[in-house]
Amino acid sequence: MTDKTFNVEGMSCGHCKAAVEEELGKLSGVERSNADFEKGTVEVRYDEKRVTTGDIKNAVEEAGYTVAV
């Protein structure tokens, strides 16, 4: 398993946190995610053999936010 923190732009409330975590939870291979709208981050534990950082970025974008590089 891999743990990685992603910077997410645009989160500002608990609903934002829930939306990001919900989309990430749909990915097969994501064990857990913890978004922090105050810090603008999401910590993700995932199986890199089953999900890529690109998949994670796409899920965050699907929730309506942007992963900062």
Secondary structure in CASP SS format (residue, H / E / C, confidence):
PFRMAT SS
TARGET T0000
AUTHOR 0000-0000-0000
METHOD secondary structure of the structure
MODEL  1
M C 1.00
T E 1.00
D E 1.00
K E 1.00
T E 1.00
F E 1.00
N E 1.00
V E 1.00
E E 1.00
G C 1.00
M C 1.00
S C 1.00
C C 1.00
G H 1.00
H H 1.00
C H 1.00
K H 1.00
A H 1.00
A H 1.00
V H 1.00
E H 1.00
E H 1.00
E H 1.00
L H 1.00
G H 1.00
K C 1.00
L C 1.00
S C 1.00
G C 1.00
V E 1.00
E E 1.00
R E 1.00
S E 1.00
N E 1.00
A E 1.00
D E 1.00
F C 1.00
E C 1.00
K C 1.00
G C 1.00
T E 1.00
V E 1.00
E E 1.00
V E 1.00
R E 1.00
Y E 1.00
D C 1.00
E C 1.00
K C 1.00
R C 1.00
V C 1.00
T C 1.00
T H 1.00
G H 1.00
D H 1.00
I H 1.00
K H 1.00
N H 1.00
A H 1.00
V H 1.00
E H 1.00
E H 1.00
A C 1.00
G C 1.00
Y C 1.00
T E 1.00
V E 1.00
A E 1.00
V C 1.00
END
